[in-house]
Amino acid sequence: MMPRRFMAIGAGMLWACAAWAQPSGGPVQPARQQWSFAGALGHFDLAAVQRGYAVFAGSCASCHSLSQLHFSDFTGMGMQTAEVAALAATWQVPDGLDAEGRLKHRPARPDDALPSPYFGPEAALAANQGVVPPDLSRILKVYPGGPDRVYGLLTGYAPQAERQKGRGFFNPYAIGHFTAMPPPLHGNEVKYADGTVPDVQAEARDVTTFLAWVSAPYQDQRRRLGVGAGLYLCFLAVLFAILNRRIWSDVRK
């Protein structure tokens, strides 16, 4: 009696694992993460934003663009104007054609947008087996599941993920459970100046925070303005109530 019971339980567990592994519907619901920027009073951890930029530049910028972000916006993540100018100069942006009709490049300036890694859609298609990598400027605003799912996608690959012909790489957090994007993070791609250990989870969390900041670079300022306006309105309401009571205090009921 007991062995049959254990066999039934084991069979049920194997079936559940097989059902999870097969692409049967939408992506797996990601685990809920704690983000400093979440909630009405949330704020961006600027150290994490800066680390996330380093991860993006080292692991993502070769395929993905941030066309809505300008180098001058980096002052919003705690960088000084001189630091922004120095960082921009490390990038090359198109600068017209030379006398022979070939594309020229120059060092970027703070007022430039971050350049695309490809000259055009055709070049992106050719370099990525017929798939154009999406622009990530607003990915956290439009991607279903938001930062939790982006983090799950970045950390959801198998340790030795391999491309399956005609399907891509298996990832339970991808639409259809397969994605054309190979694992972008392997750990130790960057060296954090603050001593943070750059494993896959840390890199994924930081680059997700960076992309959330890119999607709303002025979110903290708007929240501070909103809180200030709310407190000011509360003060006016209290002042109005006091004055109203004082003005009508001599009127007999």
N, C-alpha and C positions, 0 to 999 in steps of 0.2 A: 504493500500500500504506500509506504513512504517513498520508495524509489520512484514510483510512477508520479507521485506528486511533485518531486523535485524535477523530474523530466519535463513535466508540463510547465513548471515555472521557468525552467531553462529555455524551453522552446518559445515561451512567450517573450522572454527577454531578447532572444535572437531575432524574433520577428519584429519587435519594437526597434531594435538597432538597425535592421535592414530597411524598415520603413523610413527611419530618419535619414539614412544614407541615400535613399533614392529621391530624385527630384520630383516630388509629387505636390506641386502647387507653389505657393509663394515662398519667399526666403524665411529662414528660421528667425524667430523673434530674438533680438539680441538682449543680452543681460543689461540691466539698467546700471549706468555708470554715474558717478558723482562728478559734476562739472562745476567749476567755480563760476562760470558765466551763466548758469541756469537760474531761472527764477527772476522775479521782478526786481530783486535787490542784488542780483549776481554781478560779478565783475570779472574781467579777464586777468588771469595770472600772466603778467607781461614777461616774466622769466620763461614761462612755458611757451608763450607765443614766440619769443626769440629762438628758443631751442627748436620749436616746430618749423620755423623758417629754415634753420640749418638742415633739418631732415628733408624738407621740401626741396631745397637747392641741391642736396646731395643725392636724393633718391627719386624725386618725382618730376623735377623740372626738365629732365631729358625727354619726357613724353607729354606732360601736361602743361597748359598755359594758365596764366592768371591775368587775362587781358583787361580786367576792370580795376586792377591794382597798379598804382603808380609808386615809384620809389619814394616820392615825397610823403606818401601815406605812412611810411615806416616811422616817422616821428611819433605817430600815435601808439607805437609799441615800445616807447621808452628810449628811442635812439636820438642822439643829437644831430643837428643839421650837418655838421662836418662828417659824422659817422655815416649818415645816409649818403652823402656825396661820394665818400670813399667806397661804400658798398656798391652803389650804382655803377661806379667805374669798373667794377669787376665783371660786369655784364657787357655783351656786345649787342647793339641794335642796328637794324638796317639803316643805311644812309644813302639811298639812291643807287644809281648805276654809274659805273666808271665809263671811260671813253670806249671800251670794248663791249659795253653792254652787260657786264657782269655786276652782280650785287655787291655793294660796298657795305662795310660795317664800321662803326665807331663805338668808343666807350659810352655807356649810357649816362644820362644826366638825371638829377632828381625829378625833373618834370616829365620824364619818359615813363611809359607803361612797361611793365615787365614783358620782355619779348617772347614770342611763341617759339617753341623749339623747331618748328617746321616752317618752310617758306610758304606753304599753302596746303589745302586739304588733300591734294593729290600726293604730295610728299608724305603726309601723315598716313594716308592709306597704304602707300607702298612700303613704309617702314614698319607697319603694324599689322600685316597680313589682312588688309582690307577693313580695318577698324580704325576710326578716328578717335583718339583719346579725348575725352571731354574737357572743356575748360572748367577749372575748379573755382572760379571767382565767387560763384554763388551756390556751390554744391551743397553746402549745409542747409541752405534755404529750400532747395528743391528735391533733395534726395530723400525718399521715404524712410522714416526712422531716424533722421537727423544724425547727430554726433554719435549716438549709441550704435547705430548700424554701420556708420563709416568706420568706427573703431573695431566693431566686430568683423567687418570685411577685411580690414588690414591685418587682423590677427587670426583669421579663420582658415588659413591655408594649412594643409597637411605639412609635416616637417620636410618631406621630400616630394613636394608637389610637382607633377608632370603634366604637360599639356596633352589633352585627349583630342585626337583628330576630329575636327568638325564641331567640337564643343568648347574647348578651352580648358581652364583650370577649375577643378571642383572647389567650391566654397559655399558652405551652407547659408551664408548671409547674402549671396548674390541672387539676382532675379533668375529663376530657373535653376538655381544652385550651381551655375557655371558662369565664369567670367573670362573675357579675353585677356585681362590684365594678369601677367605673371606676378608672383609674390614680390611686392616692391620693397619689403623690409626684411632684413636678415639679422639685425643686431650689429652694433659696432660700426655702422656706416659713418657715423659722425663721432666726434669727441666733444663732449659737453664741457664747457669752461668751468661750470660750477661743480663738477665732479659727479653729476648724476650718471648712473650706470646706463649706457645706451642699449638696453635689450629691446626686443621687438615690441613688448608691451609699452615701455617708456616712450619709444620713438612714435608708436601709433597714437598714444595719448597726446603727445606734444604736437604732432603734425595735425591731428584733429582739432586741437585747440587753436592752432595757427589758422586753419581753414575756417573755423568758426569766426575768428577775428576778421579774416579777409571778407567774409560774407557780411559783416556788420562792423566795420572799423571804428565807427563813431557811437557804438551802442553805449559804452560807459558814459560818454559825455551826455547823451540823451537821457540816460537814467538819472545822472546827477542833476540835470536840469529839471527833470520831472519831479524828483524828490524835493528839490528846492522850491519849485512852484507849488507843490502840495503843502509844504510847511508854511509857505507865505499865505496861501488861501486859508489854512487853518487859523493862522494868527489873525487875519482879517475877520474871520467868522467870530472868533472869541472877542475881538475888539468891538465888533458890531453888537454882539450880545450885551457886553458891559455897558456900552453907550446907550443902547436901547433901554436897558433897565434903569439907568440913571436918569435919562430924559423923562421917562414916564413914571418915575418913583413918586412924584408929588401928586399924581392924578389919583383921586379917590375912586375906588371900585364901587 
